[in-house]
Amino acid sequence: MAEPSARLELLDNDGARTLAGGRSENLKLIEQRFGVHIGQRGNVFLISGEPDKVVLAEKLLGQLNELIQRKYPLGLEDVEQASKVMLADPAADLKDIFLDTIYVTNRNRPVTPKGFNQKAYIDAIRKHDIVFGVGPAGTGKTYLAMAMAVAALVERRVKRIVLCRPAVEAGEKLGFLPGDLAEKVSPYLRPLYDALHDLMDMDRAQDLVERGTVEVAPLAFMRGRTLNDAFVILDEAQNTTTEQMKMFLTRLGFGSKAVITGDATQTDLPAGKASGMLEARVILRDIEGIRFCEFTDKDVVRHPLVQEVVRAYDAATVNKKG
């Protein structure tokens, strides 16, 4: 084995244990991502490998330790995302991203961005009244928007949250709502409820829903309404028609924000039907106050294999077109 070419000594053993992770899982991940070897002796880390990779791994370990010292609850997912950030930009400062707390859940877990694009997305939502988050599954588009919405509600910057989806599978048509629609679309809206329950205590979430402070509904329920002092999120927006997208965007009232999320590669609209989200991307791009944030497979924050799945399908799509 090569002689250690960098040495990092921490102030305490507790911090060293957190940095290493259970069964040294964090160190193993960094070794894999950076192509180095990391040995640990108590609170001392010895890094060996190619000089440029050693420098980068040492910087990553140092910055992760800074997060730990700031009481950030470092987990394997954070190490994975931090590695991506550092590999993409060696000059990056992880504190600027990981310590930008959006909301603290009922389990005392901070919700923060995990990369450059998530950070840009959060900043865009803070600054603009209409923001589109477009990208593959698992990039945190909807979850981060919901965390921003819950934070705004708790801080009384808005009076209610409205979460909606175009219920394509339920045969949703504007102006036509069959009597049993609630039963039909309930499973389709479940992901929005799941995210809500992950952010706050289930009883509290249910109370807010029952009081109408948080509304989860099919997109068709938005027609004819004006939403003032509300944080409105439209999920799965790639499945909106042109008319539905226009209808949704024109519901926005005073003191409100709207976040529209979707994946351009997962459209369930009938063949030949244009996606309202993709059209909006062209029609509205130059309007001041509206921001489009793009995500890629590199921003996926689910299981590492999800990123590989997204990448493989994207490559297959390109090959078909070729």
C-alpha positions as a Markdown table, in Angstrom:
| # | Residue | x | y | z |
|---|---|---|---|---|
| 1 | Met | 0.0 | 0.0 | 0.0 |
| 2 | Ala | 1.2 | 3.5 | -0.8 |
| 3 | Glu | 2.6 | 5.6 | 2.1 |
| 4 | Pro | 0.0 | 8.1 | 3.5 |
| 5 | Ser | 0.3 | 11.4 | 1.6 |
| 6 | Ala | -2.1 | 13.4 | 3.8 |
| 7 | Arg | -2.9 | 13.4 | 7.5 |
| 8 | Leu | -6.0 | 14.9 | 9.0 |
| 9 | Glu | -6.3 | 15.0 | 12.8 |
| 10 | Leu | -9.6 | 15.9 | 14.5 |
| 11 | Leu | -10.1 | 17.5 | 17.9 |
| 12 | Asp | -12.2 | 14.7 | 19.4 |
| 13 | Asn | -13.0 | 11.0 | 18.9 |
| 14 | Asp | -16.8 | 11.6 | 18.8 |
| 15 | Gly | -16.4 | 13.8 | 15.7 |
| 16 | Ala | -14.1 | 11.2 | 14.2 |
| 17 | Arg | -16.6 | 8.4 | 14.7 |
| 18 | Thr | -19.3 | 10.5 | 13.1 |
| 19 | Leu | -17.1 | 11.4 | 10.2 |
| 20 | Ala | -16.1 | 7.8 | 9.6 |
| 21 | Gly | -19.7 | 6.5 | 9.9 |
| 22 | Gly | -21.0 | 3.2 | 11.2 |
| 23 | Arg | -18.5 | 0.4 | 10.2 |
| 24 | Ser | -16.6 | 3.2 | 8.4 |
| 25 | Glu | -19.3 | 3.4 | 5.7 |
| 26 | Asn | -18.6 | 7.1 | 5.0 |
| 27 | Leu | -14.9 | 6.5 | 4.5 |
| 28 | Lys | -15.5 | 3.5 | 2.3 |
| 29 | Leu | -17.8 | 5.6 | 0.1 |
| 30 | Ile | -15.2 | 8.4 | -0.2 |
| 31 | Glu | -12.5 | 5.8 | -1.1 |
| 32 | Gln | -14.8 | 4.5 | -3.8 |
| 33 | Arg | -15.7 | 8.0 | -5.2 |
| 34 | Phe | -12.2 | 9.5 | -5.1 |
| 35 | Gly | -10.0 | 6.4 | -5.7 |
| 36 | Val | -8.0 | 6.8 | -2.6 |
| 37 | His | -7.3 | 4.8 | 0.6 |
| 38 | Ile | -8.2 | 6.2 | 4.0 |
| 39 | Gly | -6.9 | 4.7 | 7.2 |
| 40 | Gln | -8.2 | 5.7 | 10.6 |
| 41 | Arg | -6.4 | 5.6 | 13.9 |
| 42 | Gly | -8.6 | 7.1 | 16.6 |
| 43 | Asn | -9.1 | 10.8 | 15.6 |
| 44 | Val | -6.4 | 10.7 | 12.9 |
| 45 | Phe | -7.2 | 10.0 | 9.2 |
| 46 | Leu | -4.4 | 8.9 | 6.8 |
| 47 | Ile | -5.1 | 9.4 | 3.1 |
| 48 | Ser | -3.1 | 7.9 | 0.3 |
| 49 | Gly | -3.3 | 7.7 | -3.4 |
| 50 | Glu | -2.7 | 9.9 | -6.4 |
| 51 | Pro | -1.7 | 13.4 | -5.2 |
| 52 | Asp | -4.6 | 15.4 | -6.8 |
| 53 | Lys | -7.2 | 12.9 | -5.5 |
| 54 | Val | -5.7 | 12.9 | -2.0 |
| 55 | Val | -5.9 | 16.7 | -1.9 |
| 56 | Leu | -9.6 | 16.6 | -2.9 |
| 57 | Ala | -10.5 | 13.8 | -0.4 |
| 58 | Glu | -8.6 | 15.6 | 2.4 |
| 59 | Lys | -10.6 | 18.8 | 1.6 |
| 60 | Leu | -13.9 | 16.8 | 1.6 |
| 61 | Leu | -13.1 | 15.2 | 5.0 |
| 62 | Gly | -12.1 | 18.6 | 6.4 |
| 63 | Gln | -15.4 | 20.3 | 5.2 |
| 64 | Leu | -17.5 | 17.4 | 6.4 |
| 65 | Asn | -15.9 | 17.7 | 9.8 |
| 66 | Glu | -16.8 | 21.4 | 9.8 |
| 67 | Leu | -20.4 | 20.4 | 9.2 |
| 68 | Ile | -20.3 | 18.0 | 12.1 |
| 69 | Gln | -18.8 | 20.7 | 14.4 |
| 70 | Arg | -21.8 | 22.9 | 13.4 |
| 71 | Lys | -24.1 | 20.0 | 14.7 |
| 72 | Tyr | -25.1 | 18.9 | 11.2 |
| 73 | Pro | -26.4 | 15.3 | 11.5 |
| 74 | Leu | -24.1 | 13.8 | 8.8 |
| 75 | Gly | -25.4 | 10.6 | 7.2 |
| 76 | Leu | -24.2 | 8.4 | 4.3 |
| 77 | Glu | -26.6 | 10.2 | 1.9 |
| 78 | Asp | -24.9 | 13.5 | 2.8 |
| 79 | Val | -21.4 | 12.1 | 2.1 |
| 80 | Glu | -22.6 | 10.9 | -1.3 |
| 81 | Gln | -24.0 | 14.3 | -2.2 |
| 82 | Ala | -21.0 | 16.2 | -0.8 |
| 83 | Ser | -18.7 | 14.0 | -2.8 |
| 84 | Lys | -20.6 | 14.9 | -6.0 |
| 85 | Val | -20.4 | 18.6 | -5.1 |
| 86 | Met | -16.6 | 18.4 | -4.5 |
| 87 | Leu | -15.9 | 16.4 | -7.6 |
| 88 | Ala | -17.9 | 18.9 | -9.7 |
| 89 | Asp | -16.3 | 22.0 | -8.1 |
| 90 | Pro | -13.2 | 21.5 | -5.9 |
| 91 | Ala | -13.5 | 25.1 | -4.8 |
| 92 | Ala | -17.0 | 24.6 | -3.4 |
| 93 | Asp | -17.8 | 25.4 | 0.2 |
| 94 | Leu | -20.1 | 22.7 | 1.6 |
| 95 | Lys | -21.3 | 25.0 | 4.4 |
| 96 | Asp | -23.0 | 27.3 | 1.9 |
| 97 | Ile | -25.1 | 24.4 | 0.7 |
| 98 | Phe | -25.7 | 22.0 | 3.6 |
| 99 | Leu | -26.1 | 24.6 | 6.3 |
| 100 | Asp | -28.9 | 26.5 | 4.5 |
| 101 | Thr | -31.7 | 25.0 | 6.6 |
| 102 | Ile | -35.1 | 25.3 | 5.0 |
| 103 | Tyr | -37.1 | 23.6 | 7.8 |
| 104 | Val | -36.6 | 21.3 | 10.7 |
| 105 | Thr | -38.9 | 18.3 | 10.8 |
| 106 | Asn | -40.8 | 17.0 | 13.8 |
| 107 | Arg | -38.0 | 14.4 | 14.2 |
| 108 | Asn | -35.5 | 17.3 | 14.5 |
| 109 | Arg | -34.0 | 16.5 | 11.1 |
| 110 | Pro | -33.0 | 19.6 | 9.1 |
| 111 | Val | -34.1 | 19.8 | 5.5 |
| 112 | Thr | -31.3 | 21.4 | 3.4 |
| 113 | Pro | -30.2 | 21.4 | -0.2 |
| 114 | Lys | -27.8 | 18.7 | -1.1 |
| 115 | Gly | -26.1 | 20.2 | -4.2 |
| 116 | Phe | -25.6 | 23.3 | -6.4 |
| 117 | Asn | -28.9 | 22.8 | -8.3 |
| 118 | Gln | -31.0 | 22.3 | -5.2 |
| 119 | Lys | -29.4 | 25.3 | -3.6 |
| 120 | Ala | -30.2 | 27.4 | -6.8 |
| 121 | Tyr | -33.8 | 26.0 | -6.7 |
| 122 | Ile | -34.3 | 27.0 | -3.1 |
| 123 | Asp | -32.8 | 30.5 | -3.7 |
| 124 | Ala | -35.1 | 30.9 | -6.7 |
| 125 | Ile | -38.2 | 30.0 | -4.7 |
| 126 | Arg | -37.2 | 32.6 | -2.1 |
| 127 | Lys | -36.7 | 35.3 | -4.7 |
| 128 | His | -39.4 | 34.6 | -7.3 |
| 129 | Asp | -43.2 | 34.1 | -7.1 |
| 130 | Ile | -43.4 | 31.4 | -9.9 |
| 131 | Val | -40.7 | 28.7 | -10.1 |
| 132 | Phe | -40.5 | 25.6 | -12.3 |
| 133 | Gly | -38.4 | 22.7 | -11.1 |
| 134 | Val | -37.8 | 20.4 | -14.1 |
| 135 | Gly | -35.8 | 17.1 | -13.9 |
| 136 | Pro | -35.8 | 13.4 | -13.3 |
| 137 | Ala | -37.3 | 11.5 | -10.3 |
| 138 | Gly | -35.4 | 11.6 | -7.0 |
| 139 | Thr | -33.9 | 15.1 | -7.4 |
| 140 | Gly | -35.9 | 16.6 | -4.5 |
| 141 | Lys | -38.0 | 18.9 | -6.6 |
| 142 | Thr | -41.3 | 18.3 | -4.8 |
| 143 | Tyr | -40.0 | 17.6 | -1.4 |
| 144 | Leu | -37.9 | 20.8 | -1.2 |
| 145 | Ala | -40.8 | 22.8 | -2.5 |
| 146 | Met | -43.1 | 21.3 | 0.2 |
| 147 | Ala | -40.5 | 22.0 | 2.9 |
| 148 | Met | -40.4 | 25.6 | 1.7 |
| 149 | Ala | -44.2 | 25.7 | 1.8 |
| 150 | Val | -44.4 | 24.3 | 5.4 |
| 151 | Ala | -41.7 | 26.7 | 6.5 |
| 152 | Ala | -43.7 | 29.6 | 5.0 |
| 153 | Leu | -46.9 | 28.5 | 6.8 |
| 154 | Val | -45.2 | 28.0 | 10.1 |
| 155 | Glu | -43.6 | 31.4 | 9.9 |
| 156 | Arg | -47.0 | 32.9 | 8.9 |
| 157 | Arg | -45.7 | 34.2 | 5.5 |
| 158 | Val | -48.7 | 32.4 | 3.9 |
| 159 | Lys | -52.1 | 31.4 | 5.3 |
| 160 | Arg | -52.4 | 28.1 | 3.6 |
| 161 | Ile | -50.7 | 25.5 | 1.3 |
| 162 | Val | -52.3 | 24.0 | -1.8 |
| 163 | Leu | -50.8 | 20.8 | -3.3 |
| 164 | Cys | -52.2 | 19.5 | -6.5 |
| 165 | Arg | -51.6 | 17.1 | -9.4 |
| 166 | Pro | -53.2 | 16.5 | -12.8 |
| 167 | Ala | -54.9 | 13.2 | -12.1 |
| 168 | Val | -54.3 | 11.7 | -15.6 |
| 169 | Glu | -55.0 | 8.1 | -14.5 |
| 170 | Ala | -58.4 | 9.1 | -13.1 |
| 171 | Gly | -59.4 | 10.5 | -16.5 |
| 172 | Glu | -59.5 | 14.1 | -15.2 |
| 173 | Lys | -61.0 | 16.6 | -17.6 |
| 174 | Leu | -61.4 | 20.3 | -16.9 |
| 175 | Gly | -64.9 | 21.2 | -16.0 |
| 176 | Phe | -65.9 | 17.5 | -15.4 |
| 177 | Leu | -65.5 | 16.0 | -12.0 |
| 178 | Pro | -67.3 | 12.6 | -11.6 |
| 179 | Gly | -68.9 | 12.0 | -8.2 |
| 180 | Asp | -66.4 | 9.4 | -7.1 |
| 181 | Leu | -63.3 | 11.3 | -8.1 |
| 182 | Ala | -62.0 | 11.6 | -4.6 |
| 183 | Glu | -61.8 | 7.8 | -4.4 |
| 184 | Lys | -60.2 | 7.5 | -7.8 |
| 185 | Val | -57.5 | 10.1 | -7.3 |
| 186 | Ser | -56.7 | 9.3 | -3.6 |
| 187 | Pro | -53.8 | 6.9 | -4.5 |
| 188 | Tyr | -52.5 | 9.3 | -7.1 |
| 189 | Leu | -52.2 | 12.1 | -4.5 |
| 190 | Arg | -50.7 | 9.8 | -1.9 |
| 191 | Pro | -47.0 | 10.9 | -2.6 |
| 192 | Leu | -48.0 | 14.4 | -1.6 |
| 193 | Tyr | -49.5 | 13.2 | 1.6 |
| 194 | Asp | -46.4 | 11.0 | 2.3 |
| 195 | Ala | -44.1 | 14.0 | 1.9 |
| 196 | Leu | -46.3 | 16.1 | 4.1 |
| 197 | His | -46.2 | 13.5 | 6.9 |
| 198 | Asp | -42.5 | 13.2 | 6.6 |
| 199 | Leu | -42.1 | 16.9 | 7.3 |
| 200 | Met | -44.5 | 17.2 | 10.2 |
| 201 | Asp | -46.3 | 15.1 | 12.8 |
| 202 | Met | -49.1 | 13.1 | 11.2 |
| 203 | Asp | -51.7 | 14.3 | 13.7 |
| 204 | Arg | -50.8 | 17.9 | 13.0 |
| 205 | Ala | -50.7 | 17.4 | 9.3 |
| 206 | Gln | -54.2 | 15.8 | 9.4 |
| 207 | Asp | -55.5 | 18.6 | 11.5 |
| 208 | Leu | -54.2 | 21.2 | 9.0 |
| 209 | Val | -55.8 | 19.2 | 6.1 |
| 210 | Glu | -59.2 | 18.9 | 7.9 |
| 211 | Arg | -59.2 | 22.6 | 8.6 |
| 212 | Gly | -58.4 | 23.4 | 5.0 |
| 213 | Thr | -55.1 | 25.1 | 5.9 |
| 214 | Val | -53.4 | 22.4 | 3.8 |
| 215 | Glu | -55.3 | 21.3 | 0.7 |
| 216 | Val | -54.3 | 18.3 | -1.4 |
| 217 | Ala | -56.5 | 18.0 | -4.5 |
| 218 | Pro | -56.6 | 17.2 | -8.2 |
| 219 | Leu | -55.7 | 20.1 | -10.5 |
| 220 | Ala | -59.3 | 20.4 | -11.8 |
| 221 | Phe | -60.3 | 21.7 | -8.3 |
| 222 | Met | -58.3 | 24.8 | -9.0 |
| 223 | Arg | -60.5 | 26.1 | -11.8 |
| 224 | Gly | -62.4 | 29.3 | -11.1 |
| 225 | Arg | -60.5 | 30.0 | -7.9 |
| 226 | Thr | -58.1 | 32.9 | -6.9 |
| 227 | Leu | -55.5 | 31.8 | -4.4 |
| 228 | Asn | -54.3 | 34.6 | -2.1 |
| 229 | Asp | -51.7 | 34.3 | 0.6 |
| 230 | Ala | -51.0 | 30.7 | -0.4 |
| 231 | Phe | -48.1 | 28.6 | -1.3 |
| 232 | Val | -49.2 | 26.5 | -4.2 |
| 233 | Ile | -47.4 | 23.4 | -5.6 |
| 234 | Leu | -48.3 | 21.7 | -8.8 |
| 235 | Asp | -46.6 | 18.3 | -9.0 |
| 236 | Glu | -46.2 | 16.0 | -12.0 |
| 237 | Ala | -46.7 | 19.1 | -14.2 |
| 238 | Gln | -45.5 | 17.3 | -17.3 |
| 239 | Asn | -48.9 | 15.7 | -17.4 |
| 240 | Thr | -50.8 | 19.0 | -17.8 |
| 241 | Thr | -52.2 | 20.2 | -21.1 |
| 242 | Thr | -51.6 | 23.7 | -22.4 |
| 243 | Glu | -55.1 | 24.8 | -21.1 |
| 244 | Gln | -54.5 | 23.3 | -17.6 |
| 245 | Met | -51.1 | 25.0 | -17.2 |
| 246 | Lys | -52.5 | 28.3 | -18.2 |
| 247 | Met | -55.5 | 27.8 | -15.9 |
| 248 | Phe | -53.2 | 26.9 | -13.0 |
| 249 | Leu | -50.8 | 29.8 | -13.4 |
| 250 | Thr | -53.6 | 32.3 | -13.6 |
| 251 | Arg | -55.0 | 31.2 | -10.2 |
| 252 | Leu | -52.2 | 33.0 | -8.4 |
| 253 | Gly | -53.4 | 35.8 | -6.2 |
| 254 | Phe | -51.7 | 38.4 | -4.0 |
| 255 | Gly | -49.1 | 37.3 | -1.5 |
| 256 | Ser | -48.8 | 33.9 | -3.1 |
| 257 | Lys | -46.1 | 31.7 | -4.5 |
| 258 | Ala | -46.3 | 28.9 | -7.0 |
| 259 | Val | -43.9 | 26.1 | -7.6 |
| 260 | Ile | -44.4 | 23.7 | -10.6 |
| 261 | Thr | -42.4 | 20.5 | -10.7 |
| 262 | Gly | -42.2 | 17.8 | -13.3 |
| 263 | Asp | -40.1 | 15.3 | -15.3 |
| 264 | Ala | -40.1 | 15.9 | -19.0 |
| 265 | Thr | -39.3 | 12.3 | -19.7 |
| 266 | Gln | -42.3 | 10.8 | -17.9 |
| 267 | Thr | -45.3 | 12.2 | -19.7 |
| 268 | Asp | -48.5 | 10.2 | -19.4 |
| 269 | Leu | -50.5 | 12.4 | -21.8 |
| 270 | Pro | -52.2 | 10.8 | -24.8 |
| 271 | Ala | -50.0 | 10.5 | -27.9 |
| 272 | Gly | -49.9 | 13.8 | -29.8 |
| 273 | Lys | -51.0 | 15.8 | -26.8 |
| 274 | Ala | -48.5 | 18.6 | -26.0 |
| 275 | Ser | -47.3 | 19.0 | -22.4 |
| 276 | Gly | -48.3 | 22.3 | -20.8 |
| 277 | Met | -45.1 | 22.3 | -18.8 |
| 278 | Leu | -42.8 | 21.9 | -21.8 |
| 279 | Glu | -44.7 | 24.6 | -23.6 |
| 280 | Ala | -44.5 | 26.9 | -20.6 |
| 281 | Arg | -40.8 | 26.4 | -20.6 |
| 282 | Val | -40.6 | 28.1 | -24.0 |
| 283 | Ile | -43.5 | 30.6 | -23.7 |
| 284 | Leu | -42.6 | 32.0 | -20.2 |
| 285 | Arg | -38.8 | 31.8 | -20.1 |
| 286 | Asp | -38.2 | 35.5 | -20.6 |
| 287 | Ile | -40.8 | 36.8 | -18.1 |
| 288 | Glu | -39.3 | 38.6 | -15.1 |
| 289 | Gly | -40.4 | 37.0 | -11.9 |
| 290 | Ile | -40.6 | 33.5 | -13.3 |
| 291 | Arg | -37.6 | 31.2 | -12.9 |
| 292 | Phe | -36.9 | 27.7 | -14.5 |
| 293 | Cys | -34.6 | 25.4 | -12.6 |
| 294 | Glu | -33.2 | 22.4 | -14.3 |
| 295 | Phe | -32.1 | 19.2 | -12.6 |
| 296 | Thr | -30.1 | 16.2 | -14.1 |
| 297 | Asp | -29.3 | 12.7 | -13.0 |
| 298 | Lys | -26.4 | 14.0 | -11.0 |
| 299 | Asp | -28.9 | 15.6 | -8.6 |
| 300 | Val | -30.6 | 12.4 | -7.7 |
| 301 | Val | -30.6 | 12.0 | -3.9 |
| 302 | Arg | -32.3 | 8.6 | -3.6 |
| 303 | His | -30.5 | 5.3 | -3.6 |
| 304 | Pro | -27.3 | 5.5 | -5.7 |
| 305 | Leu | -28.9 | 3.0 | -8.2 |
| 306 | Val | -31.7 | 5.4 | -9.0 |
| 307 | Gln | -29.1 | 7.7 | -10.6 |
| 308 | Glu | -27.8 | 4.8 | -12.7 |
| 309 | Val | -31.3 | 3.9 | -13.7 |
| 310 | Val | -32.1 | 7.4 | -14.8 |
| 311 | Arg | -28.8 | 7.6 | -16.7 |
| 312 | Ala | -29.4 | 4.3 | -18.5 |
| 313 | Tyr | -32.9 | 5.3 | -19.6 |
| 314 | Asp | -31.7 | 8.7 | -20.9 |
| 315 | Ala | -29.0 | 6.9 | -22.9 |
| 316 | Ala | -31.5 | 4.5 | -24.3 |
| 317 | Thr | -33.7 | 7.4 | -25.4 |
| 318 | Val | -30.8 | 9.1 | -27.1 |
| 319 | Asn | -29.9 | 5.9 | -28.9 |
| 320 | Lys | -33.5 | 5.5 | -30.2 |
| 321 | Lys | -33.5 | 9.0 | -31.5 |
| 322 | Gly | -30.2 | 8.4 | -33.2 |
